[in-house]
Amino acid sequence: MRIQLSDDRKAQLVRAVQSYFRDNLDQDLGELGAGLLIDFFVRELGAPVYNQAIRDAHDFLEEKLVDLAGEFYEPELQP
C-alpha cells in the first residue's frame, strides 16, 4: 500500500471509526477492528480518491492556464 497514514492520523481515524460504530450502529468496535477497517478502506479507496483529486486539481489548473494570456496580456499601443 503506497498511501501511508501517520501514526497520529491513524489513531485519530481509529477513534472516529469507533465513535461512528458506537453512535450510529450501536456496536462497540475495538482498536484492532477499527484499524483493520481503516487499512481496508485506504487500500481500496485511497488510490482512486487520490487520483480523482489529482485529476480535479490538474483540470482546474489547466483551465486557469489556458486563459492566462487573456488574463494578463496587455495590448501594446502602436505609435
Residue pairs with C-beta under 8 A, 6 or more apart in sequence:
1 39
1 42
1 43
1 46
2 47
3 42
3 46
3 47
3 50
5 13
5 38
5 42
10 35
10 38
13 34
13 38
14 31
14 34
14 35
14 38
15 34
17 29
17 34
17 37
17 38
18 28
18 29
18 30
18 31
18 34
21 27
21 28
21 29
21 34
22 28
22 29
29 37
